[in-house]
């Protein structure tokens, strides 16, 4: 089985490639070929025994997507994106990467396909497609009205994916990922970056900045669960999606204060003392328009699962990233 | 006041230009300049006393939109589109005109604007953004899941319009028009064309083809009401739209059988006898995925109004197109 990962140098892309290398098989078939693509050259996952090609490619550049399509991977994970903060700061780069890149991929499949090649495309969308006036709990039939350019671009990508799937060009499934927490590594330019920072930095004995009020409620899942969603989407019977291939993923609704109390239970007062409040109106403005909680009934019925307690999200980080120990 | 109409050679565009010429003013201001654009050169509306420039322009072609933006119209009606049947038959032309054309317009405004020019953009979207598994009556918060490429392209245009409005690049309002009935003139390549044909042709003493079962329910408004929506949208206080500039327009829900009974009341059995049933699976497939009825509470609260009886829709056609008499 040949799998292409776009955005393979990103946090989720790396973890996904590592998981595939570790699992060896996917849906009962051997993963014998990986094509890993990002704007910076991804690395071969440790222990992968098959053929692995790592490419530095700008998906939106002329001919890039068609070059990938000629390789005819059976499964494509499209995780490549400019994050929310950067897409908000730079309209052009956001639309170029998040919309034009996605469209280039889908069109390359359209043009290359048709003679027995119809790949599955697992698209990472985001709960950021929702925003503005939303109910406390968003159900699966609520209207998508993003309040950021990032959310807009993801919503447009979802529409394209649905149309190209409906036309039989590809087998698409879009996953509206909750905010990933705890993201390992360094802060990024996503406006949601602090949700991880206030857990990750204190667990490593470092100070973290909280740019919003602790009453802010948001929707989370761990990197471990997010990888689980992608793997599940790769093997799910897509006929079960009916005419709506874009799905709200399960997650956990918590306020910042609840995040902090979970941190206190897992790592004690000294970790919590490292969080410093420093309001940032630009971040407040973006995240205040985001969804706070979901009832992802369709995804749950389709077998997608996630953590139900924030303590478990923190423990997943300690186990997966810190070797089980706290600084 | 300088007004640009894109799609000015189309049915709505022509009627809109004629209405503006007749009214002379809009929102208390004199309409002293019209720029009328379409892929074929539009005509100057009868009696218009101001400056009227008629241009044959392909909006999606290189530099076309920016050429129009340099004219800095205060109000833009963007009605230009490839219709549903053609967009379904030809993926490339549909995306080029309906998505790329809209994006080119919005980007041209972004690049030209910023020094005191922020035009109002009234965008004609469509109830075709809804589809698939929908409730009998769709409310204003129901999810948009189009089941045609046309509906997809309109939904994507709406998202762009909302994002560019939110950013302050333009003042956008998107109107999801019901199926316009009775469309004057000849059948077009819209899959919805027969909804008008089965009224229009018999009123003119000609045979009409009905390609679907008469139990099909659909959502209608007259050309007269549609022009009323556009005019109302041009002067409405847009602050009242909040964070959702795209609106379901009012209309009238009727089955094909109810359309036919209204025709019988207005024009008698001899008109109804001219309708010939000839099922067309391609048309059935497209229109069966469309919405059947709406509760457009937001639009009604904002002052948009439409007919409430199908007889009135037929009478509007007889008055506006047939000089008040039936063949």
Interface residues (C-beta under 8 A of the other chain):
Chain A: X91 X110 X131 X132 X133 X140 X141 X142 X143 X144 X145 X146 X147 X149 X152 X155 X156 X159 X160 X162 X163 X166 X167 X242 X243 X244 X289
Chain B: X91 X110 X131 X132 X133 X140 X141 X142 X143 X144 X145 X146 X147 X149 X152 X155 X156 X159 X160 X162 X163 X166 X167 X242 X243 X244 X289
